[in-house]
Amino acid sequence: MQNQNQQQANMTTSHQVPQQFTHGGHEIFDANEAIRTLVSGLEHCLLYEQHVQDPELKALMQRQKAFNTQMYNTVVEAFKTGQKPSVSTQVYKMEANTDNSTIYGTKQAQPAPPAASLQDISDKCIAGFVLGNIKAAASAFSMAALEVTNPILRRIFADSVPNLIEEAYELFLYSNKKGYYQIPQLKDQDMANILNTYAPIQNMTH
């Protein structure tokens, strides 16, 4: 009984902890990794921008970098203070004239080795680099949102994931339109077999 009382004496609730310290040890590592992943994407954009040839890709990257810079500030403020940040999570929107149709199928391409010099880095490479960074941030933010105990920081991580998904989709649409990101499909019968695997649950109670 004495040991149990001693253990309880060493426990504290979130109401007894200073707001900036309302984080569990494990979530500190997950949150830090998520933020570092976002930082990595921002810093990589600085390296990529000077090599971009297509004005459309450069404008897309600049829009996303500006949005993700504010995302970073919002997350970091909540991370450091444990309180609601001065700027809430924003909503990323693609430009109104974005063509969201997908081109399916593949075209035979000439086999090519990895780039051997900076001169070999093309817009196709850069679009793929940026897309990879965004996907990594979306995964890290999702994992952090599942581990964070501070309700404000948890919500910011969770609400930021749809924005990163939208950015990734925007980059995919650009790459797909340019032929950089091709989409192979299954045979019609194979696809139909898989699509018709599942049936709805009947007689659901509400």
N, C-alpha and C positions, 0 to 999 in steps of 0.2 A: 504493500500500500504506500509506503514511504517513497519507493522508487517511482511509483506511478504518479504520486503528487509532485515529485521533483521533475519528472518529464513534462507534466502539464505546466509547471511553473516556467519551463524553458520554451513553451510554445506561445506564439503571439498571433493575434488576428490582424487582418489588414487595417483595422481601425487603430491599432496600436503602433503601426509602423509609419515612419515619415513617408509622405506620398511619393517622393522620388526613389524610395527603396522598396516599393511594393512590387518586387519581382522575385521570382524563385531563381535559385542558382542555375538550374538547367535552362530556363528560358532566356537567361542572360546570354548564354552561348548561342542559342538558336537565333535570338533577335540580332545579336552582333553579326552572325554569319549572314543573315538576310540583308542587313544594312550594307555589309561589305560587298555582297554580290551586286547590289544596286550601285554602289560606288564604282565597282569594277566596270560596270556597263557605261557609266558616265565618263570615266577616264578613257576607256577604249574609244568612245566616240570622238574624243579629242584627237586621237591618233588616226582614226579613219577619215575624218572629214577632209583633211588636206589631200587625200588620194581619190576622193569621189569625183567622177566625171559627169554623171547624170544630174542635172539640176533638180529633177523630181526627187531622186533619192536623197540628195543633200537637204532639200527642204523638209522631207519627211523626217530625217534624222534630227534636224534642228528643232522641229515641233516636239518630237518625243523627248529630246534632251531637256528642253525647257520645262515640259510637264514633269519629267522625272526628277528634275532639280527641286521643284516644289514638293514633290512626293517625299524626297529625301529630307527636306527641312521639316516637314510635318511629322514624319516618323521619328526623326532624331529628337525633336522637341518633346514628343510624348515619351520617348525612351528615357530621356534625361530627367524629366520632371515628374513623370507618372500622371500628369494631368492633361486635360483637353488642350490641344495645341491652338495657337493663335489663328492658324489657317487650317480649316478642316480639309478632309480628303476631297479632292476634286474629281470630276468625271471626264475621262479622256474620250474625245469624239473625233472620228476620222472626218476629213473634209467632206462637205456635202456632195461634191461631185465624184467621190470615189466609186469606181466601178467594182461592185462586189461579186461579179460573176467569176466562176472558176473554170479554167481550161483543163479538161481531163485528157489523159493520154500522154504518151511519150514519143519523142523523136530520137532517132539514132544520132549519137554524138561521137565525135572523134575522141578516142581515149587520150587523156592528158595527165601528166604527172602533177604533183603538188607544186605550187609556186616556188621558184628557186631564188627570186629576188623581188625587191619592192616593185620593180617595173611589171612584174607578173601579177600583182594584186589588182584585180578588176572589181568593177561594181558588183558583179556576181559574188565574189569573195566577201566583200564588205557587207552586202545585204545579208549573207549567211552568218557572218560574225555577229552582227547586231541582233539578228533573230535569235541566235543561240544565247546571247547575253540576256535578252528579255525572257526567254523560256526559263533560264536558270533562276532569274529573280522571281518569276511567278512560282516556281517550285519552292524556293527558299521562303518566300512570304507565306505560302500555304502551310508549310511545316511549322513556321513560327506561330502562325495564328492558332494552330492546334495545341501549342505548348504554353503560350503566354497566359499568366494568371491575372495580370493587370487588365481590367476590362476595356480601358480606353485604348491601350496599345494593341490588344487583341483585335478590337474592332477596326483599327486603322490598317493593320496587316490584312485582315479579311477583306475589307472594302477596297484595298489597293489591287488585289488579285484580278478582279474583272478589268481594271484599267490595263494591267500588263497583258492580259489575254487579248484585249482590243488592239493594243500596239502590235502584238505578235501577229494578229490576223491582218492588220494593215500591211505589215512587212511581207507576209505570205502573199497577199493579193498583188503587191508590187512585183515580187519575185516570180510569181506564177505568170503574170502578164508578160514579163520579159523573157520567159522561158527558162529562168534560172531554177525554178522549183516545179518540177514536173510531177504529175499525179497519175501513176499507173492505176488501172482498174482491174477487177476480177472479171472473168467471163460472166455474161448475164445470168446463166443458170447457177453458177457458184454463188453469185451475189444474192440471187433470189432465195437459194437454199438457206443461207445464213440469215437473211432478213426475216424469213418466215419461221425461224426457230422458236420464237416465243409467242405465247398467247396471253391475253389479259386474264387477271384473276377475276372470277365470277363471284356474284353474291357477296360483295363487300359490305360489311356493316359499318355504319357511320355513327 
